Amino acid sequence: MTPVPGEWDSLWDSLRLAAKAADRERAAGKLRPAFEKRLQELGYSSLAIAHAFSALTGPDTVEEALAELKENARLGRIVPVPLEFEAVEREPTLPAGHSLTITGVERDGRGIRITYEIRPPLASLSHRPRVAARDDCDQEYRHAGQSLGLAGSIGRTTTTTTATTIGAFTLPLPWQHASQLRVRMSWSRDTTSLWKRPAYELRIKL
Protein backbone atom coordinates (compact mmCIF):
# COMPACT_ATOMS: atom_id res chain seq x y z
CA MET A 1 0.00 0.00 0.00
CA THR A 2 1.26 3.51 -0.82
CA PRO A 3 0.29 6.88 0.67
CA VAL A 4 -2.09 9.21 -1.11
CA PRO A 5 -0.50 12.19 -2.91
CA GLY A 6 0.83 14.71 -0.45
CA GLU A 7 0.65 12.38 2.55
CA TRP A 8 4.42 11.81 2.65
CA ASP A 9 4.91 15.60 2.75
CA SER A 10 2.70 15.87 5.83
CA LEU A 11 4.36 12.91 7.58
CA TRP A 12 7.91 14.03 6.96
CA ASP A 13 7.23 17.71 7.67
CA SER A 14 6.43 16.59 11.20
CA LEU A 15 9.62 14.56 11.30
CA ARG A 16 11.60 17.58 10.15
CA LEU A 17 10.18 19.60 13.04
CA ALA A 18 11.19 16.81 15.42
CA ALA A 19 14.66 16.70 13.89
CA LYS A 20 15.17 20.43 14.57
CA ALA A 21 14.12 20.15 18.20
CA ALA A 22 16.77 20.45 20.91
CA ASP A 23 15.85 17.01 22.28
CA ARG A 24 15.31 14.91 19.17
CA GLU A 25 14.58 11.70 21.07
CA ARG A 26 11.82 13.28 23.17
CA ALA A 27 10.29 15.15 20.22
CA ALA A 28 10.25 12.06 18.00
CA GLY A 29 8.87 9.98 20.87
CA LYS A 30 5.79 12.20 21.07
CA LEU A 31 5.19 11.76 17.34
CA ARG A 32 5.89 8.03 17.29
CA PRO A 33 2.40 6.62 18.13
CA ALA A 34 0.72 8.47 15.25
CA PHE A 35 3.50 7.62 12.80
CA GLU A 36 3.61 3.99 13.85
CA LYS A 37 -0.14 3.62 13.39
CA ARG A 38 -0.17 5.23 9.96
CA LEU A 39 2.98 3.55 8.66
CA GLN A 40 1.65 0.17 9.78
CA GLU A 41 -1.53 0.93 7.84
CA LEU A 42 0.69 1.61 4.82
CA GLY A 43 2.26 -1.84 5.17
CA TYR A 44 5.57 -1.07 6.90
CA SER A 45 6.80 -3.48 9.57
CA SER A 46 7.48 -2.47 13.17
CA LEU A 47 11.16 -3.16 12.59
CA ALA A 48 11.31 -0.88 9.53
CA ILE A 49 9.61 1.88 11.53
CA ALA A 50 12.01 1.35 14.43
CA HIS A 51 14.97 1.65 12.04
CA ALA A 52 13.65 4.97 10.70
CA PHE A 53 13.03 6.46 14.13
CA SER A 54 16.38 5.21 15.36
CA ALA A 55 18.04 7.01 12.44
CA LEU A 56 16.03 10.18 13.08
CA THR A 57 16.83 10.43 16.79
CA GLY A 58 20.52 9.80 16.11
CA PRO A 59 22.89 11.82 13.93
CA ASP A 60 21.12 11.05 10.62
CA THR A 61 19.13 13.57 8.60
CA VAL A 62 15.42 13.23 7.83
CA GLU A 63 16.31 12.25 4.26
CA GLU A 64 18.53 9.46 5.59
CA ALA A 65 15.73 8.30 7.91
CA LEU A 66 13.34 8.20 4.94
CA ALA A 67 15.90 6.27 2.89
CA GLU A 68 16.30 3.82 5.79
CA LEU A 69 12.52 3.27 5.91
CA LYS A 70 12.31 2.65 2.17
CA GLU A 71 15.35 0.33 2.16
CA ASN A 72 13.98 -1.75 5.02
CA ALA A 73 10.63 -1.96 3.27
CA ARG A 74 12.40 -3.26 0.15
CA LEU A 75 14.43 -5.80 2.10
CA GLY A 76 11.29 -6.84 3.94
CA ARG A 77 9.96 -8.22 0.66
CA ILE A 78 12.88 -10.68 0.49
CA VAL A 79 11.86 -13.88 2.23
CA PRO A 80 14.18 -14.37 5.25
CA VAL A 81 15.62 -17.77 6.12
CA PRO A 82 15.66 -18.67 9.85
CA LEU A 83 19.01 -19.91 11.18
CA GLU A 84 19.65 -22.29 14.07
CA PHE A 85 21.36 -20.72 17.08
CA GLU A 86 22.07 -21.27 20.75
CA ALA A 87 23.04 -18.97 23.61
CA VAL A 88 26.28 -20.18 25.19
CA GLU A 89 26.81 -17.23 27.54
CA ARG A 90 24.11 -15.04 29.10
CA GLU A 91 25.76 -11.99 30.68
CA PRO A 92 24.67 -8.96 28.60
CA THR A 93 25.48 -6.54 31.48
CA LEU A 94 22.12 -4.80 31.19
CA PRO A 95 20.93 -2.53 34.02
CA ALA A 96 19.81 -4.48 37.09
CA GLY A 97 16.35 -6.02 36.76
CA HIS A 98 16.38 -6.19 32.93
CA SER A 99 16.37 -9.40 30.90
CA LEU A 100 17.35 -10.07 27.28
CA THR A 101 15.59 -12.50 24.93
CA ILE A 102 16.76 -13.26 21.39
CA THR A 103 13.61 -13.37 19.25
CA GLY A 104 15.09 -14.34 15.91
CA VAL A 105 18.18 -14.98 13.79
CA GLU A 106 17.63 -14.85 10.04
CA ARG A 107 19.55 -14.59 6.79
CA ASP A 108 17.91 -11.99 4.53
CA GLY A 109 18.80 -9.66 1.67
CA ARG A 110 21.15 -7.57 3.78
CA GLY A 111 22.94 -10.23 5.80
CA ILE A 112 22.42 -11.97 9.15
CA ARG A 113 19.74 -10.15 11.13
CA ILE A 114 19.41 -10.68 14.87
CA THR A 115 16.35 -9.39 16.72
CA TYR A 116 15.84 -9.20 20.47
CA GLU A 117 13.67 -7.73 23.20
CA ILE A 118 14.42 -6.35 26.66
CA ARG A 119 12.01 -6.41 29.58
CA PRO A 120 11.26 -4.06 31.24
CA PRO A 121 12.04 -1.42 28.58
CA LEU A 122 15.27 0.53 28.81
CA ALA A 123 15.04 4.08 30.14
CA SER A 124 16.71 5.47 27.00
CA LEU A 125 16.68 4.30 23.40
CA SER A 126 20.23 5.59 23.02
CA HIS A 127 21.54 2.77 25.24
CA ARG A 128 22.58 0.30 22.53
CA PRO A 129 24.79 -2.76 22.81
CA ARG A 130 28.32 -3.21 21.60
CA VAL A 131 28.50 -6.12 19.16
CA ALA A 132 31.39 -8.31 18.01
CA ALA A 133 31.20 -11.25 15.59
CA ARG A 134 33.69 -13.85 14.38
CA ASP A 135 33.27 -16.96 12.24
CA ASP A 136 35.03 -20.31 12.50
CA CYS A 137 37.44 -19.22 9.75
CA ASP A 138 38.64 -16.44 12.11
CA GLN A 139 37.05 -13.67 10.04
CA GLU A 140 35.62 -10.78 12.10
CA TYR A 141 32.54 -8.74 11.20
CA ARG A 142 31.16 -5.33 12.12
CA HIS A 143 27.41 -4.84 12.32
CA ALA A 144 25.92 -2.98 9.35
CA GLY A 145 23.36 -1.08 11.41
CA GLN A 146 21.29 -1.15 14.59
CA SER A 147 17.81 -0.11 15.59
CA LEU A 148 16.15 0.25 18.97
CA GLY A 149 12.50 0.99 19.65
CA LEU A 150 9.64 0.64 22.11
CA ALA A 151 6.74 -1.79 21.66
CA GLY A 152 3.60 -1.99 23.78
CA SER A 153 2.42 0.53 26.34
CA ILE A 154 3.11 1.74 29.85
CA GLY A 155 0.19 2.33 32.22
CA ARG A 156 -0.23 5.94 33.30
CA THR A 157 -2.26 5.31 36.45
CA THR A 158 -0.60 2.06 37.60
CA THR A 159 2.84 0.52 37.66
CA THR A 160 1.72 -2.15 35.19
CA THR A 161 3.60 -2.18 31.90
CA THR A 162 3.32 -4.32 28.80
CA ALA A 163 6.09 -2.42 27.04
CA THR A 164 9.37 -3.88 25.85
CA THR A 165 12.44 -2.48 24.16
CA ILE A 166 12.82 -4.15 20.78
CA GLY A 167 16.09 -4.10 18.93
CA ALA A 168 17.85 -5.49 15.91
CA PHE A 169 21.20 -5.40 14.19
CA THR A 170 22.49 -6.86 10.94
CA LEU A 171 25.86 -8.46 10.23
CA PRO A 172 27.31 -8.83 6.72
CA LEU A 173 26.89 -12.21 5.05
CA PRO A 174 29.71 -14.42 6.34
CA TRP A 175 32.52 -15.82 4.21
CA GLN A 176 31.21 -18.70 2.07
CA HIS A 177 33.47 -21.30 3.75
CA ALA A 178 32.32 -20.43 7.28
CA SER A 179 29.99 -22.87 9.03
CA GLN A 180 29.51 -21.13 12.39
CA LEU A 181 29.25 -17.52 13.57
CA ARG A 182 29.92 -16.35 17.13
CA VAL A 183 28.16 -13.12 18.09
CA ARG A 184 28.77 -11.33 21.40
CA MET A 185 26.64 -8.47 22.78
CA SER A 186 27.19 -6.24 25.79
CA TRP A 187 25.60 -3.11 27.20
CA SER A 188 28.64 -2.38 29.38
CA ARG A 189 30.62 0.77 28.63
CA ASP A 190 33.85 -1.01 29.60
CA THR A 191 36.37 -0.57 26.78
CA THR A 192 37.83 -4.06 27.23
CA SER A 193 37.45 -6.34 24.19
CA LEU A 194 34.11 -8.18 24.05
CA TRP A 195 36.09 -11.39 23.58
CA LYS A 196 37.75 -10.95 26.98
CA ARG A 197 34.87 -10.03 29.28
CA PRO A 198 31.32 -11.12 30.14
CA ALA A 199 28.77 -10.75 27.33
CA TYR A 200 25.75 -12.47 25.80
CA GLU A 201 27.07 -14.89 23.17
CA LEU A 202 25.20 -16.62 20.38
CA ARG A 203 26.57 -19.40 18.21
CA ILE A 204 24.81 -19.46 14.87
CA LYS A 205 24.86 -22.36 12.44
CA LEU A 206 25.38 -21.03 8.90
DRENVO-654371 format. One record per residue (C-alpha): residue in three letters; x, y, z; residue number from 1. Coordinates in Angstrom, 3 decimals. Last residue first. Layout:
R res        u        v        w   n
R ALA        X        Y        Z NUM
...
! end
This chain:
R res        u        v        w   n
R LEU   25.375  -21.034    8.903 206
R LYS   24.859  -22.361   12.436 205
R ILE   24.807  -19.459   14.868 204
R ARG   26.566  -19.400   18.209 203
R LEU   25.200  -16.618   20.379 202
R GLU   27.068  -14.887   23.171 201
R TYR   25.750  -12.467   25.795 200
R ALA   28.766  -10.753   27.332 199
R PRO   31.316  -11.125   30.140 198
R ARG   34.871  -10.025   29.275 197
R LYS   37.755  -10.953   26.983 196
R TRP   36.091  -11.386   23.577 195
R LEU   34.112   -8.178   24.055 194
R SER   37.447   -6.344   24.192 193
R THR   37.832   -4.063   27.225 192
R THR   36.373   -0.567   26.783 191
R ASP   33.850   -1.006   29.595 190
R ARG   30.619    0.773   28.632 189
R SER   28.643   -2.381   29.381 188
R TRP   25.604   -3.105   27.204 187
R SER   27.193   -6.242   25.795 186
R MET   26.635   -8.469   22.777 185
R ARG   28.774  -11.329   21.396 184
R VAL   28.159  -13.117   18.089 183
R ARG   29.920  -16.351   17.128 182
R LEU   29.249  -17.524   13.570 181
R GLN   29.507  -21.133   12.388 180
R SER   29.988  -22.874    9.034 179
R ALA   32.317  -20.430    7.284 178
R HIS   33.473  -21.297    3.751 177
R GLN   31.209  -18.701    2.075 176
R TRP   32.516  -15.816    4.214 175
R PRO   29.715  -14.424    6.336 174
R LEU   26.885  -12.208    5.047 173
R PRO   27.309   -8.826    6.723 172
R LEU   25.858   -8.460   10.228 171
R THR   22.490   -6.856   10.943 170
R PHE   21.196   -5.404   14.187 169
R ALA   17.847   -5.493   15.908 168
R GLY   16.093   -4.095   18.933 167
R ILE   12.824   -4.152   20.779 166
R THR   12.435   -2.483   24.162 165
R THR    9.372   -3.881   25.850 164
R ALA    6.087   -2.423   27.043 163
R THR    3.325   -4.322   28.804 162
R THR    3.600   -2.183   31.899 161
R THR    1.725   -2.152   35.190 160
R THR    2.838    0.521   37.661 159
R THR   -0.602    2.060   37.604 158
R THR   -2.258    5.305   36.453 157
R ARG   -0.226    5.943   33.305 156
R GLY    0.188    2.326   32.221 155
R ILE    3.107    1.744   29.855 154
R SER    2.416    0.525   26.336 153
R GLY    3.598   -1.993   23.780 152
R ALA    6.741   -1.787   21.660 151
R LEU    9.638    0.637   22.108 150
R GLY   12.499    0.990   19.648 149
R LEU   16.152    0.247   18.968 148
R SER   17.810   -0.111   15.593 147
R GLN   21.295   -1.146   14.595 146
R GLY   23.356   -1.082   11.412 145
R ALA   25.924   -2.977    9.354 144
R HIS   27.408   -4.839   12.317 143
R ARG   31.158   -5.327   12.124 142
R TYR   32.542   -8.738   11.197 141
R GLU   35.621  -10.777   12.099 140
R GLN   37.053  -13.667   10.035 139
R ASP   38.636  -16.444   12.113 138
R CYS   37.442  -19.219    9.754 137
R ASP   35.033  -20.313   12.502 136
R ASP   33.269  -16.961   12.238 135
R ARG   33.687  -13.850   14.381 134
R ALA   31.200  -11.254   15.594 133
R ALA   31.386   -8.312   18.009 132
R VAL   28.501   -6.116   19.157 131
R ARG   28.316   -3.211   21.602 130
R PRO   24.790   -2.765   22.812 129
R ARG   22.584    0.297   22.534 128
R HIS   21.537    2.771   25.238 127
R SER   20.234    5.595   23.022 126
R LEU   16.683    4.298   23.396 125
R SER   16.710    5.471   26.995 124
R ALA   15.036    4.081   30.136 123
R LEU   15.271    0.533   28.813 122
R PRO   12.043   -1.419   28.584 121
R PRO   11.262   -4.061   31.237 120
R ARG   12.008   -6.414   29.584 119
R ILE   14.422   -6.353   26.656 118
R GLU   13.669   -7.734   23.198 117
R TYR   15.844   -9.197   20.471 116
R THR   16.349   -9.392   16.724 115
R ILE   19.408  -10.678   14.868 114
R ARG   19.739  -10.150   11.135 113
R ILE   22.422  -11.973    9.148 112
R GLY   22.943  -10.229    5.801 111
R ARG   21.152   -7.566    3.782 110
R GLY   18.799   -9.659    1.674 109
R ASP   17.913  -11.990    4.530 108
R ARG   19.545  -14.588    6.788 107
R GLU   17.628  -14.848   10.037 106
R VAL   18.180  -14.981   13.794 105
R GLY   15.093  -14.337   15.908 104
R THR   13.614  -13.373   19.253 103
R ILE   16.765  -13.264   21.392 102
R THR   15.588  -12.501   24.928 101
R LEU   17.350  -10.073   27.283 100
R SER   16.367   -9.404   30.898  99
R HIS   16.376   -6.190   32.928  98
R GLY   16.345   -6.021   36.756  97
R ALA   19.806   -4.478   37.093  96
R PRO   20.932   -2.527   34.017  95
R LEU   22.124   -4.801   31.187  94
R THR   25.484   -6.537   31.485  93
R PRO   24.674   -8.962   28.601  92
R GLU   25.762  -11.987   30.683  91
R ARG   24.114  -15.038   29.100  90
R GLU   26.805  -17.229   27.536  89
R VAL   26.283  -20.185   25.194  88
R ALA   23.038  -18.975   23.613  87
R GLU   22.069  -21.274   20.748  86
R PHE   21.357  -20.724   17.080  85
R GLU   19.649  -22.292   14.067  84
R LEU   19.007  -19.909   11.181  83
R PRO   15.659  -18.666    9.855  82
R VAL   15.619  -17.774    6.118  81
R PRO   14.179  -14.366    5.253  80
R VAL   11.861  -13.881    2.228  79
R ILE   12.879  -10.675    0.486  78
R ARG    9.960   -8.220    0.656  77
R GLY   11.286   -6.837    3.940  76
R LEU   14.431   -5.800    2.098  75
R ARG   12.397   -3.255    0.149  74
R ALA   10.632   -1.963    3.269  73
R ASN   13.983   -1.754    5.021  72
R GLU   15.349    0.331    2.163  71
R LYS   12.315    2.651    2.169  70
R LEU   12.524    3.266    5.908  69
R GLU   16.296    3.824    5.786  68
R ALA   15.905    6.271    2.895  67
R LEU   13.345    8.201    4.937  66
R ALA   15.728    8.302    7.909  65
R GLU   18.526    9.456    5.589  64
R GLU   16.315   12.251    4.260  63
R VAL   15.419   13.225    7.834  62
R THR   19.126   13.568    8.603  61
R ASP   21.121   11.047   10.622  60
R PRO   22.889   11.823   13.928  59
R GLY   20.516    9.798   16.111  58
R THR   16.829   10.429   16.790  57
R LEU   16.031   10.178   13.081  56
R ALA   18.044    7.006   12.442  55
R SER   16.377    5.212   15.362  54
R PHE   13.026    6.459   14.134  53
R ALA   13.652    4.970   10.696  52
R HIS   14.967    1.652   12.038  51
R ALA   12.014    1.346   14.433  50
R ILE    9.606    1.878   11.526  49
R ALA   11.311   -0.882    9.530  48
R LEU   11.165   -3.161   12.590  47
R SER    7.483   -2.474   13.166  46
R SER    6.803   -3.480    9.566  45
R TYR    5.568   -1.066    6.897  44
R GLY    2.259   -1.838    5.169  43
R LEU    0.694    1.608    4.825  42
R GLU   -1.529    0.930    7.840  41
R GLN    1.651    0.170    9.777  40
R LEU    2.982    3.547    8.656  39
R ARG   -0.167    5.230    9.957  38
R LYS   -0.140    3.622   13.391  37
R GLU    3.614    3.988   13.852  36
R PHE    3.503    7.618   12.804  35
R ALA    0.718    8.466   15.249  34
R PRO    2.398    6.625   18.130  33
R ARG    5.888    8.025   17.293  32
R LEU    5.193   11.759   17.341  31
R LYS    5.790   12.204   21.067  30
R GLY    8.874    9.981   20.873  29
R ALA   10.252   12.059   18.000  28
R ALA   10.295   15.151   20.224  27
R ARG   11.823   13.278   23.167  26
R GLU   14.578   11.697   21.072  25
R ARG   15.307   14.911   19.165  24
R ASP   15.849   17.013   22.280  23
R ALA   16.774   20.447   20.915  22
R ALA   14.123   20.149   18.204  21
R LYS   15.167   20.432   14.569  20
R ALA   14.656   16.704   13.890  19
R ALA   11.190   16.814   15.416  18
R LEU   10.182   19.602   13.035  17
R ARG   11.599   17.585   10.150  16
R LEU    9.615   14.558   11.298  15
R SER    6.425   16.594   11.204  14
R ASP    7.233   17.714    7.668  13
R TRP    7.908   14.029    6.961  12
R LEU    4.359   12.909    7.584  11
R SER    2.705   15.866    5.832  10
R ASP    4.910   15.603    2.749   9
R TRP    4.415   11.815    2.653   8
R GLU    0.654   12.382    2.547   7
R GLY    0.835   14.713   -0.453   6
R PRO   -0.503   12.192   -2.915   5
R VAL   -2.090    9.209   -1.112   4
R PRO    0.287    6.877    0.668   3
R THR    1.261    3.505   -0.823   2
R MET    0.000    0.000    0.000   1
! end
